[in-house]
Structure formats: structure tokens, C-alpha cells
Amino acid sequence: MNKLYPDAAAALDGILRNDMLIASGGFGLCGIPERLLDAIRDSGVSGLTFASNNAGIDNEGIGKLLRTKQVRKMISSYVGENKEFERQYLAGELEVEFCPQGTLAERMRAGGAGIPGFYTKTGVGTKVAEGKETKVFDGEEYILERGIFADLAIVKAWKADETGNLVFRKTARNFNLPAATCGKVCVVEVEEVVPVGSLDPDCIHLPGVYVQRMIVGAPYDKKIEFRTVREREAA
């Protein structure tokens, strides 16, 4: 089975539709599937729900789809550095479900493992717990969180072999791995595809059984949200 497609639009052909739930990897602008996000924007689909740690920044990452009003809801942990996100949320144009980072990662992992829900202490006594079922274990209160079962997962990896076995690089692994497992279909963009047998089996982070389609997206600019440097001290 050939999993490699010529570009992002081809890899998403026949998958995208309005009102779907998409799990997206990335943390800030690190490890985001930017080629796939561009193709989703260009497709014109709308009413989308994204499960992602954040919504990118203005005009980068999911921020591009916010600009075009294609996103209906965000399930996110961190939404700073995005003025359009803020404007839409405060204007009632965007629904937001805030989710602690560890809980979001576990919700994705649970979905990938076929687990419909789990109990956690994170968020007990806060707005995160509002409207959620609670249960007491050993005298401690826990809240029930639902696993995320996405229609589509889009992720960014460093290397893949021809069967879709993936290797992530350093911090770019972030939410990509749990996001990849929780989608009915997983589409991946990578920097390089190598022949089968080239990757050390002990170094593979995600088995190819989770990957249905992939593209080579290189070269990448490796953008960062903002740069903070120390003033040079006098010699």
C-alpha cells in the first residue's frame, strides 16, 4: 500500500468535510503540520472543531484558519499570542473548551487506546470541572474527562519510512504522537522519507499502522513565536 502522496491537497482529498473534528499536533509553532493546515484552509471547509494545544498565532498555524472563519470551536490549553482568537472569542464568534495540557494529551491518548473516559484530579474545584461528572476515590474527588475520538488527525514528524513508521525530533514530538493515534484517519507531513529498514526499530516513536497517508513537506522555515535574547554585557 502506497501511503506517500504528492502534496497536502492530494493527501487530504476525499477526507475533508464541513463540521469535522480534527486533532492537530504541535506546540506553539513547534512541530505543527503547516502544509496540511494550509491545504485545509485552501479547501474551504468550515465549521471545524480543532483539538490542539494552541491555535497558533495570527496568520500562522491554526491562526490562518481563524482568519478565514473556518473554525467553529477550539479544544485547547493555551491561546495566548493570537489577537484574532481573542477577538472572536470575546465577540462570541468562536466556542472554546479550555483543557489543561496534561488532560488534553491524555484525552487524545485515551481516544487512541479506545478508552471513552477517565478520572483525573486536575481541574477539580475550578471552571474546568463545571458540568462534568465527579467521583470520590479514597476520599479524593476526581472529574470525568472524555477521550477524544477525532475524524482526522494531522501531525508533523521528522522522518518516516515508506510504510509510515515515524520518528519525531526533540521537542517537536510534543502533542503529535497522541494526536496521531486518536484520529479515524491520520495524515502526516514529514521532512524526509527513507527506505524501509533504514530506521532503527528501537527509535521509532509511532508505528506505521497508525498512519494512512503522508507527504514530504520540506523545506521548512522552523518559525518561532517570538525571540527573547539577553542584552550583551559589557566586556
C-alpha positions in Angstrom: 0.0 0.0 0.0 1.5 3.3 -1.1 1.0 5.9 1.7 3.0 8.7 0.1 1.1 11.4 -1.7 2.5 14.2 -3.9 1.2 17.1 -1.8 -1.0 18.1 1.1 -4.1 18.7 -1.1 -3.9 15.2 -2.6 -3.3 13.6 0.8 -6.5 15.2 2.2 -8.6 14.6 -0.9 -11.8 12.7 -0.1 -11.3 13.1 3.7 -12.2 16.7 4.4 -15.8 17.8 5.1 -17.6 20.6 7.0 -18.1 20.3 10.7 -15.4 17.7 11.4 -13.3 17.2 14.5 -9.5 17.5 13.7 -6.8 16.6 16.2 -3.7 18.6 15.4 -0.1 18.1 16.7 2.2 20.9 17.6 3.1 23.2 20.5 3.2 26.9 19.7 4.8 26.9 16.2 7.0 23.9 17.0 6.1 20.7 15.1 2.9 22.0 13.6 1.6 20.3 10.4 1.7 23.6 8.5 1.4 22.2 5.0 -1.7 20.3 5.9 -3.2 23.3 7.7 -2.6 25.4 4.6 -4.4 22.7 2.5 -7.3 22.6 4.9 -7.6 26.4 4.6 -7.4 26.3 0.8 -10.1 23.6 0.7 -12.7 26.0 2.1 -14.2 23.5 4.6 -15.9 25.2 7.5 -17.5 24.7 10.9 -14.3 22.8 12.1 -13.5 21.8 15.6 -9.8 21.6 16.4 -8.3 19.7 19.3 -4.9 21.3 19.6 -2.7 22.6 22.4 -3.0 26.1 21.0 -4.3 27.9 18.0 -1.1 29.1 16.6 -0.5 32.9 16.2 -2.0 35.4 13.9 -1.6 34.1 10.4 0.5 31.1 11.4 -0.7 27.6 12.2 -4.4 27.3 13.0 -4.4 31.1 13.2 -4.7 31.0 9.4 -8.0 29.2 9.6 -9.2 31.5 12.3 -8.6 34.4 9.9 -10.8 32.8 7.3 -13.5 31.9 9.8 -13.3 28.2 9.1 -13.0 27.2 12.8 -16.2 26.9 14.9 -14.6 25.5 18.1 -11.2 25.1 19.8 -10.4 22.5 22.4 -7.1 24.0 23.7 -4.8 24.6 26.6 -3.0 27.8 25.7 -4.5 30.5 23.5 -2.1 33.4 24.0 -0.2 35.3 21.2 -3.3 35.3 19.0 -5.3 38.5 18.8 -7.8 37.2 16.3 -8.6 34.2 18.6 -9.1 36.7 21.4 -11.4 38.9 19.3 -13.5 36.0 18.0 -13.9 34.5 21.5 -14.9 37.8 23.1 -17.3 38.5 20.3 -19.0 35.1 20.7 -17.9 34.0 17.2 -15.7 31.1 18.5 -16.5 28.4 21.0 -13.6 27.5 23.3 -13.3 24.5 25.6 -10.3 25.0 27.8 -8.4 21.9 28.7 -5.3 21.5 30.9 -2.3 20.4 28.9 -1.8 17.1 30.6 -5.5 16.3 30.4 -5.6 17.2 26.7 -2.7 14.9 26.0 -4.4 12.1 28.0 -7.7 12.7 26.3 -6.0 12.2 22.9 -4.1 9.1 24.2 -7.3 7.7 25.6 -9.1 8.1 22.3 -6.3 6.3 20.5 -6.5 3.5 23.0 -10.3 3.2 22.7 -10.9 4.5 26.2 -14.1 6.6 26.3 -13.2 8.4 29.6 -11.0 8.6 32.6 -11.0 10.3 36.0 -8.4 13.0 37.0 -8.0 15.4 39.9 -6.8 18.1 37.5 -9.3 20.9 37.4 -11.3 19.8 40.5 -12.9 22.9 42.1 -12.4 25.1 39.0 -14.3 26.1 35.9 -12.7 23.1 34.2 -14.9 20.8 36.3 -18.2 22.6 35.6 -20.9 20.3 34.1 -18.7 17.2 34.4 -19.4 14.1 36.4 -17.4 13.7 39.6 -16.5 10.6 41.7 -14.7 10.1 45.0 -11.8 7.6 45.2 -10.2 7.0 48.6 -11.7 10.3 49.9 -10.4 12.4 47.0 -12.7 14.0 44.4 -12.0 13.4 40.7 -13.7 14.6 37.5 -14.5 12.5 34.5 -12.8 13.6 31.2 -13.9 12.2 27.8 -11.4 10.6 25.4 -11.0 12.5 22.1 -12.1 10.5 19.0 -11.2 12.7 16.0 -12.4 12.4 12.5 -9.0 13.3 11.3 -5.5 13.6 12.8 -2.9 15.8 11.2 0.7 15.7 12.5 4.3 16.7 11.7 7.2 14.2 12.0 10.9 14.4 11.2 11.4 11.1 9.4 9.3 8.3 8.0 10.0 5.1 6.2 7.9 4.1 3.3 5.4 2.2 5.5 4.7 5.2 7.7 6.8 4.4 10.7 7.6 7.8 12.3 10.4 9.4 14.2 9.9 12.8 15.8 12.8 15.2 16.6 13.3 16.5 20.1 10.5 18.9 21.4 8.7 18.7 18.0 7.3 15.4 19.2 5.0 17.3 21.7 1.3 16.6 21.0 2.0 15.0 17.7 2.2 11.4 19.0 -1.1 11.3 21.0 -2.9 13.3 18.3 -1.8 10.8 15.6 -3.4 7.9 17.5 -6.8 9.4 18.1 -8.0 10.1 14.5 -10.0 7.8 12.4 -7.6 8.8 9.6 -4.1 10.1 10.3 -2.3 12.2 7.7 1.3 13.1 8.3 3.8 15.5 6.9 7.5 14.7 7.3 10.8 16.3 6.4 12.2 13.1 4.9 11.1 9.6 3.7 13.7 6.9 3.9 13.6 3.3 2.6 12.1 0.5 4.8 14.7 -0.9 7.1 16.6 2.4 7.4 15.2 3.3 10.8 16.3 1.6 14.0 13.2 -0.2 15.3 14.1 0.9 18.8 14.0 4.6 17.7 10.5 4.5 16.1 8.1 6.7 18.0 4.9 5.9 16.2 4.3 2.6 14.3 3.1 2.9 10.7 -0.1 1.1 11.5 -1.5 4.5 12.7 -0.6 6.3 9.5 -2.8 6.2 6.4 -1.3 9.0 4.3 1.8 11.1 4.3 3.6 13.8 2.3 7.1 15.3 2.3 6.7 19.0 3.4 10.3 20.1 3.4 11.8 22.6 3.3 10.6 24.3 6.5 11.4 27.7 7.9 11.4 26.5 11.5 9.5 29.5 12.8 9.2 30.5 16.4 6.5 32.6 18.1 8.9 35.3 19.4 12.5 35.6 20.2 13.8 36.7 23.6 17.5 37.4 24.0 19.7 38.8 26.7 21.3 42.2 26.4 25.0 41.8 25.7 27.0 42.7 28.8 30.0 45.0 28.6 33.3 43.2 28.4 
